[in-house]
């Protein structure tokens, strides 16, 4: 059984990353049409090339973002990639049980001071002997692997989610929402939103765009960590279970190739036991216990109420400046009294950014809320834009609806004046998140073709169709 | 009682209304005597489209204030239905043309054309766009009507050729299969491969199972409908 270990827990003389580098190098030499090649596997996530080779139809360009298949699809994708790398490592004379390491950027820095820094093996474009480093990629040109990953980026708040997929509450979904029959079906799950999306956008370069993300070798260590966090969540509480709907479990099939390049299909149910995902694997550490889940929602509320719109912005909001302010007007007095009457009960206040669109790679924004005419602001969360161009494209799965992101701001109800009789409006402030640098490193020469594909706008304008306040 | 609870009931009520209309329409199509083309088109709309519009109508009312849900729902459905009713005029003309040109092969021809439409990028785009709300409703009936019209247009681009093909048969089995196909597609994570859908459509078009009461009508010019039905009736039950 393969054991996936933390990249920073590897012994100093451990050669896991060296074998990874050599395998990536060897896989990069294979033609793109080979299902076990580096380029083919990268394109399974997103296709930056012009066209699709014969036989790759249905295999390329599959990544399931802003969807409840996000975790299960990526688990098998990692498994298939790991099997291919392991086979290559063996062919190169390496160990037979090679396993992907994971990058636990959320580890307490007092425990592991390097946790938030890109592992060293990935940082330099060349090796000591001057040859190209296959683990290098185009990223923000930071020093010492410091991408500015602060607490708000590496937060494990997602582990507090009560449900894998709660159709009545877009803030309470660990793993995402079903595509149909749901008012907020273009929302990401909480783990996908943070830390997954914001790590992608914080690293920059290839990682910032779903079409090129899997061509950066750090992508696989990042997703290995996300996969581990799913395992942590599902083992933390017996109520943490995946959707029971057949359309999630067995009704939706995906196709990939195994280490021998042979095609296979799978469904989400087949990914639930990690020891049975292809060759099987486990993680090195016992699953951590997440913080206690919030207790403000009664079971009655979960099953009885849908989110209730109580306030909305009047016009779309364009995020063009470093700071953008917008207001959300609350509903007429009838609904205000509902607010007043209901807040003492166990209810929730949600800020929802609806149908957020952009035409290219965009910045992330910190979302702050305050009571109008008050200086006291509270942070609602981060608007992560990874994958936004795809979600805004009418020709892709979301049909151009963009992304919807929901934040639980119940904790700020008092500050926002929602418990008082009159709270006519609240202010929402978007602060563009600044990176340590936004200059990009040179892409490896072998990636020239892919680099050409990343020429979509790098700082695209983001538009929020509506900011809404929901209540439940 | 909290309004949250009322809202949940309103969603359930919406489902009851639309799915009830769907069930009644299927009963009419099954039990009623052969209808004119216009009547058939009108009955087909709730039968085939109500389950498809349900999630979109729910999304529309979930994103407006409680007091706006009634007007928004009415406006949205009015726009959507109006769109489809107007589309009935060219649809019926196309059906007549197909019958005139291809006679008994009108239905397979219509399904073949629909299958051809399903492998085009334009259809794929319309289908993806029609599975979500084109935009958020503003909260008034006039805006909701415009949104319903827009959603209806997308739906016609996506499903119109299959609706026309289904009506060409005047038979329940292809209609039911087409409805199930469209429902499965709208509930899927991503559009199934177009070639696979096109193949299924071709197979449905070749199904030789029209409704026994309507078989003659399916391949007869429309003006012969009444006579055919009268002859059929007297043949089956001469004493009636």
Interface residues (C-beta under 8 A of the other chain):
Chain A: X57 X58 X64 X67 X69 X179 X180 X181 X182 X183 X185 X186 X247 X252 X301 X304 X305 X306 X307 X308 X309 X310 X331 X332 X334 X335 X338 X341 X342 X345 X347 X354 X355 X394 X395 X396 X397 X398 X399 X400 X401 X465 X466 X468 X471 X472
Chain B: X2 X3 X4 X5 X7 X8 X11 X54 X55 X58 X59 X62 X63 X64 X65 X66 X67 X121 X124 X125 X128 X129 X130 X131 X132 X133 X135 X136 X186 X187 X188 X189 X190 X191 X193
